[in-house]
């Protein structure tokens, strides 16, 4: 499998420096342990009796093998060596929940009938207008393949990795070669092709004072947006609330300033006690009708 990248912009004081943490590529010799599993990617819509693929990630966004997943109907399965698992959706329509063994929280998916999901051609009903270069995004439509690797997604002439899939939904990780800005996206599987559409991919660069954070100290974290002059929404989440307080609550959403020369988003943290703080910053997805070429 290709190297995985972190899905979060993480600000943390490590060896006196504040910077986005870079992910060490996953190799067959050192995959994440099952106990490291934190994120379950389950397609939001699956089709009764049809195949689908889920994925499990660790905190750094690496696909995690050997993780047991439990469903609310009593079914269970384990992720394979790629950190994903192929399964057949239950026959009864309705909502089903999945959870990572030993972890709190659960993820829901809607089971729809084969009649509702049927379509003579592959089509895209909604896709993000803006997506991050380093984070996963979702595409919804009809005619996809439930086996994630059977789908071919190309972004800007580079192949992308499909993390999770069903006939109605895909979760996609952009290719590492992609540059910030608008890019053409194509989707195909089983000799079916969806109409090409466009997404603006943005880079998020974190800037902050690198000195250690002290109790009572106020610190500004500035995220610079590359690839668009439009205002976009970012969400910051405090992953170490005992160390620092994120001003405005947890999580906090902010709109960027917009502008050709400087498109930035500031977030404020206050030290509660000396120590390492951890803030994840992600683009807030905005799905809509795909923009056709």
N, C-alpha and C positions, 0 to 999 in steps of 0.2 A: 504494500500500500504506500501511497505517497506520504510525504511528511505532513503532519497536521499542524495547524497554527492555532494560537490562542484565540478564543472567540470574544474575549473581553479586553478592553483597555484597562489595565490594572495599575493603579498608582500605589506604590508601597516603598517605605524607607528601607532599603536593603544596602548595607555597607555605606550608609550615609548618602545614598543617591535616590532621587525620585525619578522613575522612568517607567514607560510601558514594559512589562515583563515579556521577554521573548521566550517562546516555547522551544525546547530541545526536540528535534525531530523524533518521532516514534520509530523504533526499530524492532525487528522481531526478537532481539536479545533483551529488550527492556520495555515491554508493554506496561501500561498502568496496571496496578493490582486491582482486582474486583472491589476491594474496600475503598478505592479512590473514586468510585462512580458517584457522580453528583447530578447529572442532567440526563433525563430520558427524553429522547426525540421520538414521539409517536405521531404518525400522520393524523391531522385533525379530522379527516374524513376517510373512512375505509368502507369497503363494499362487502356485503354479506357473502360469505363463501369464497371470496377472492383473496389472492395473496397480497401481502403487504410487508414492508420492511421497517423495522425500528432500529434506532441506534442509541448508544449510551456513551456519554462523555465524562471525563474527569473534570476537575475544576479548571484545568488549563486548556480544555477544549479538545483533548486527545480521545480518540475512539478507544473504548475500554472493553477488552474481551473478558469472558468468563463471568459476567454479571447476571444474576438471577432476577428476572422480571416477573412480577405477579399481576394477574388481571383480576378484576372484580368478579368475573364469572367463575373463578376457580382455576382457570388455565395458568400455566407458568412456562417459561422458557429461559434459555441462557444465551447470552450473546456469544457469537463465534469468534474466531481469531481476528476478524476484522473489526470487532466491536459492534457488529450489527447482528440482527436476527430476522430471518424470514419466517413468517407465520401466515396462517389462514384465518381470516376474520370470522368471528362467530356468525351463525346463521340468523339469529334473532336481531332485527333492527333495534336501534336505541343507542343509549350512551354507555360506553364501557370505560373503565378506568384502569390505568397501569401504574405500577410503582416499582421502585428499585428496592430490592430486599435490604432491610436494615436501615433504610433512609426514610425520613418523614416526607409527607407530600405525595401527591399522585397527579397524573396527567390524564385528561379525558380525550376520547375520540368518539365521533358519531358514526355508527354503523348504518349505512343506507342500503336499500335493496338494489339488486342488480338492474332492475327496471329503471330506477331513478338515475343510475349511473351510466346507463347505456348511451352510446353516441356513435354514429357512423364514422365520424372523423375525430382526430385529436384536436382539442381546442384549449385555449387559455382563457379562463374567466377573470382571474385577478392575479396581479403580480406587483412587486414593489416599484414605486416610481424612483425611489432612491434606496440604495443598499450599501453596506460597508464592504470595503475590500477584504476585510479579515474576519467577517462574521457570516454565519449562515443566513439564508433567506428562504421564504416559502413561495411556492407557485401553486395556484389552484386551477383546476380545469377538468377535463375528461380525456380518457384514452391513454393515460400513462401506464407504465408497467409496474406491477407490484414488487417485482424483483428489482431492487435499486440499481444494480449494475447493468440491467437490461436497458436502462434509459441512457440516452446520449444527450448531454447538455453542453453546449458550446457557448462561451462568452468571449466576445472579441477574438474569435478564431482560436481560443484556447479551451481545452477540455476542462470541465468542472466536475467535482465529485458530488454524487448524489448520496447523501447521508441516510435519508429515510424516504419511503415512497409508498404510494397506493395508487390505484387507478384514478384517484381524484386529487392527489396532492403530492408535491415533491418538496423536500428540504435539501437545499443545494449550498455547497461551499464554493466560493469563487476560486479560480485558479491563482496560483502565486504570481504568475507572470503579468497579471492584469494591471493596467495603469488607471489612475484616477480619471474620471470623466465618463461621458456616455459610452455605452457599449451595446452591440447587437447580441441578442440572446436567441439561440435556437434550441428546440427540444424535439427529440424523436425517440421512437422505440417500436420494435416489431413492424418495421417498414411503414410506420405512420409518422407524419411530420406536422408539428403545429406551426401556425404562421409566425414568422420572425417578429420579435418585439425588442424594445430598447429600455435599458435601465441605466440610471446615472449611478456610478460607483464612486464612493467618496473615501478618502483616507482621513484618519483621525490621528492627529499628533498631539501628544500630551506635553505640556510645559509646566514646570513647577520648580520652586526653590528646592535645592538638593540638601540643604542643611537639615539636621534632625529636628523633628517636631517635638515641642515641649508642651507641658501641661499649660492650658490657657492660651496658647499661641494660636492666632488666626492665620490660615494659609490659603492662598488662592491657587486652584488647579485650573489651568487654561487649556482647553482643547481647540486646536486649530483644524479647520475643515478644508481639505483639498478636493477639488473636482467639481465644485459647484459654487456659484455665488448666491444661490437661493438660501433662505433661512430653513434650517432643518432642526428637528427635535432630538435631543439626547437625554438619556436617563442615567443618573448616577445612583449607585446603590452602595451603601456602607456595609462592608463585609466584616468589619471589626469594630462594632459600636462601643465596645468597652474601652477602646483606645482613643477614638476620635468621634466627634459629632459632625454629621453632615448638615450644614445649615439649610433649613427649609423642610426637613423631615427625612424620611428614608422609605422609599426612594424619592429622588427629586428630579423633576423634568425641567429642562430649560431649552428655549429656542436660541439658535445661533444668531449672531448679529446680521449675517448676510453681507455681501459686498465682494467686489472683484479682488480688492487688494488684501482684505483681512476679514475672514469669516470665522468668528471665534465664539466659544461658549465658556463662561467662567463658572466654577463651582467653588464653594467655600467650605473649609473644614476647620474645626476647633479642637485642639488637643485636650483630651480629658485626663490623660496621664502619659508619661513617657513610654514609648514603645512603637512597634511597627503598626502602621495603619494600612488598610486595604480598601480601595474604592474601585468598583467596576463601572465602566462607562460604556454604554451601548447606544447605537442608533435606534430610535423608536420607529418601527416599521409602519409604513403607510401604504396599504394595499389599495389598488384600484384597477380599472380596466387597463390592460397593457397598451403601451404606446407603439403602434405599428409603424413600420418603415414605409 
